[in-house]
Amino acid sequence: MQIPVTIEPIELGGFRAQSGPPFTATAEGSTREEAVSKVREELNRQLERGKEVVMVEVGTKTENPWLKMAGRMKGDPLLDEWRAEVEAYRRQCDVEAGVEYDERP
């Protein structure tokens, strides 16, 4: 597992290394490597003590408002016209970017 750790110089010399949630640890050392090593040791202690991260799914109580509009334009001729214009614009952007197009159906 890889956890991001920030390293910063401190006022009296040396360095402070710190990781963020959910595995939080802070340590200081005379070198960057020493500070990071101390953070690594603390994080390993947390794991050995049984700390873990689990994902929990939570349901919402409200209906998704976007679902009310889903399929509203089905069969609308303007939708087909809009789709054709979007495809033409994308094709134009690709051509300008040097992407080769096969125009066969």
C-alpha beads as a LAMMPS data file, in Angstrom:
LAMMPS data file: protein, C-alpha beads

105 atoms
104 bonds

1 atom types
1 bond types

-500.0 500.0 xlo xhi
-500.0 500.0 ylo yhi
-500.0 500.0 zlo zhi

Masses

1 110.0

Atoms # bond

1 1 1 0.000 0.000 0.000
2 1 1 1.285 3.454 -0.811
3 1 1 0.340 6.462 1.305
4 1 1 1.258 10.055 0.389
5 1 1 3.604 11.724 2.873
6 1 1 4.491 15.421 2.891
7 1 1 7.979 16.484 3.923
8 1 1 8.878 19.992 5.031
9 1 1 11.898 21.639 6.638
10 1 1 11.408 22.779 10.232
11 1 1 12.720 25.932 11.924
12 1 1 15.458 24.380 14.087
13 1 1 16.837 22.293 11.244
14 1 1 15.713 18.880 10.182
15 1 1 12.482 17.785 8.584
16 1 1 8.895 16.944 9.434
17 1 1 7.090 14.170 7.568
18 1 1 3.331 13.814 7.791
19 1 1 0.686 11.576 6.298
20 1 1 -2.999 12.389 6.103
21 1 1 -6.183 10.512 6.869
22 1 1 -7.109 7.748 7.093
23 1 1 -3.593 6.743 8.183
24 1 1 -2.313 9.814 10.012
25 1 1 1.210 10.039 11.394
26 1 1 3.731 12.839 11.996
27 1 1 7.436 12.531 12.734
28 1 1 10.567 14.675 12.746
29 1 1 14.113 13.753 11.868
30 1 1 17.450 15.310 11.112
31 1 1 17.137 14.171 7.472
32 1 1 14.233 13.701 5.121
33 1 1 14.844 9.970 5.073
34 1 1 14.820 9.733 8.872
35 1 1 11.526 11.627 9.147
36 1 1 9.903 9.446 6.461
37 1 1 11.265 6.298 8.103
38 1 1 9.691 7.280 11.428
39 1 1 6.339 7.929 9.739
40 1 1 6.580 4.526 8.031
41 1 1 7.241 2.864 11.399
42 1 1 4.210 4.563 12.977
43 1 1 1.957 3.597 10.073
44 1 1 3.141 -0.010 10.329
45 1 1 2.350 0.036 14.083
46 1 1 -1.167 1.232 13.293
47 1 1 -1.635 -1.608 10.798
48 1 1 -0.250 -4.170 13.257
49 1 1 -2.769 -2.957 15.864
50 1 1 -5.526 -3.752 13.371
51 1 1 -6.304 -0.386 11.811
52 1 1 -7.977 -0.781 8.443
53 1 1 -10.084 1.100 5.940
54 1 1 -13.302 -0.389 4.623
55 1 1 -15.743 0.952 2.081
56 1 1 -19.355 1.365 3.212
57 1 1 -22.182 1.899 0.761
58 1 1 -24.796 4.359 1.896
59 1 1 -28.142 4.687 0.160
60 1 1 -29.755 8.029 -0.455
61 1 1 -33.276 8.791 0.671
62 1 1 -34.028 11.150 -2.186
63 1 1 -34.674 10.226 -5.775
64 1 1 -32.100 11.283 -8.345
65 1 1 -33.617 14.416 -9.982
66 1 1 -31.854 13.704 -13.278
67 1 1 -33.810 10.487 -13.738
68 1 1 -37.028 12.459 -14.267
69 1 1 -35.553 13.885 -17.483
70 1 1 -34.033 10.649 -18.786
71 1 1 -35.399 9.758 -22.222
72 1 1 -37.459 12.925 -22.480
73 1 1 -36.181 13.759 -25.956
74 1 1 -36.496 10.262 -27.410
75 1 1 -37.947 10.551 -30.910
76 1 1 -37.475 14.342 -31.033
77 1 1 -36.099 15.326 -34.488
78 1 1 -34.077 18.125 -32.895
79 1 1 -32.145 15.494 -30.922
80 1 1 -31.037 13.788 -34.143
81 1 1 -30.024 17.169 -35.607
82 1 1 -28.091 18.032 -32.429
83 1 1 -26.350 14.646 -32.445
84 1 1 -25.305 15.111 -36.098
85 1 1 -23.868 18.566 -35.330
86 1 1 -21.906 17.224 -32.349
87 1 1 -20.486 14.399 -34.487
88 1 1 -19.513 16.855 -37.253
89 1 1 -17.802 19.130 -34.722
90 1 1 -15.885 16.215 -33.190
91 1 1 -14.823 15.065 -36.630
92 1 1 -13.617 18.603 -37.431
93 1 1 -11.620 18.757 -34.174
94 1 1 -10.040 15.365 -34.913
95 1 1 -9.073 16.428 -38.452
96 1 1 -7.530 19.652 -37.115
97 1 1 -5.608 17.576 -34.551
98 1 1 -4.265 15.331 -37.310
99 1 1 -6.423 12.288 -36.615
100 1 1 -7.182 10.375 -39.791
101 1 1 -10.838 9.565 -40.419
102 1 1 -12.292 6.648 -42.349
103 1 1 -15.476 8.074 -43.895
104 1 1 -16.875 4.671 -44.899
105 1 1 -20.199 3.734 -43.232

Bonds

1 1 1 2
2 1 2 3
3 1 3 4
4 1 4 5
5 1 5 6
6 1 6 7
7 1 7 8
8 1 8 9
9 1 9 10
10 1 10 11
11 1 11 12
12 1 12 13
13 1 13 14
14 1 14 15
15 1 15 16
16 1 16 17
17 1 17 18
18 1 18 19
19 1 19 20
20 1 20 21
21 1 21 22
22 1 22 23
23 1 23 24
24 1 24 25
25 1 25 26
26 1 26 27
27 1 27 28
28 1 28 29
29 1 29 30
30 1 30 31
31 1 31 32
32 1 32 33
33 1 33 34
34 1 34 35
35 1 35 36
36 1 36 37
37 1 37 38
38 1 38 39
39 1 39 40
40 1 40 41
41 1 41 42
42 1 42 43
43 1 43 44
44 1 44 45
45 1 45 46
46 1 46 47
47 1 47 48
48 1 48 49
49 1 49 50
50 1 50 51
51 1 51 52
52 1 52 53
53 1 53 54
54 1 54 55
55 1 55 56
56 1 56 57
57 1 57 58
58 1 58 59
59 1 59 60
60 1 60 61
61 1 61 62
62 1 62 63
63 1 63 64
64 1 64 65
65 1 65 66
66 1 66 67
67 1 67 68
68 1 68 69
69 1 69 70
70 1 70 71
71 1 71 72
72 1 72 73
73 1 73 74
74 1 74 75
75 1 75 76
76 1 76 77
77 1 77 78
78 1 78 79
79 1 79 80
80 1 80 81
81 1 81 82
82 1 82 83
83 1 83 84
84 1 84 85
85 1 85 86
86 1 86 87
87 1 87 88
88 1 88 89
89 1 89 90
90 1 90 91
91 1 91 92
92 1 92 93
93 1 93 94
94 1 94 95
95 1 95 96
96 1 96 97
97 1 97 98
98 1 98 99
99 1 99 100
100 1 100 101
101 1 101 102
102 1 102 103
103 1 103 104
104 1 104 105
